[in-house]
């Protein structure tokens, strides 16, 4: 991740935003908030916290590999480790809006539950979940996917 971010900064892109693939239902306004906050503060970073102790995205206004290297990815301590790394490096770290991410089957069921807050988001993820729930997981490999469709 740090190399990808460095490459984008080297090409003149700023701010740079990384989002996890485990939040296909992320509201577009959350992403916009991360960009706005990072644009206002050109010296720090902004994370979008996840309910489980991690975060769904990070926006950087300048290279900060210390925030991406040595972090215990996939654990409940990701956000706290990132906070500590930022503090040690004297990088101001702000938080944007919170969103849950999908790490477990229960998280996936939450996304697909009747009355879910985002019934129009992640249609392919919802379709795959329906196959899994119906016991048709083997058919997932044969399903045609459209790049970027779940991000809408």
Protein Blocks (a to p, Z undefined) as FASTA:
>chain_A
ZZmmmmmmmnopacdddddfklmkbcfklmmmmmmmmmmmmmbccddddfkopafbdcdf
bdcfklmgopaghiaklmmmmmmmmmmnopacdddddddddfbfklmmmmmpghiablmg
okllmmmmmmmmnopmmmmmmpccdehklmZZ
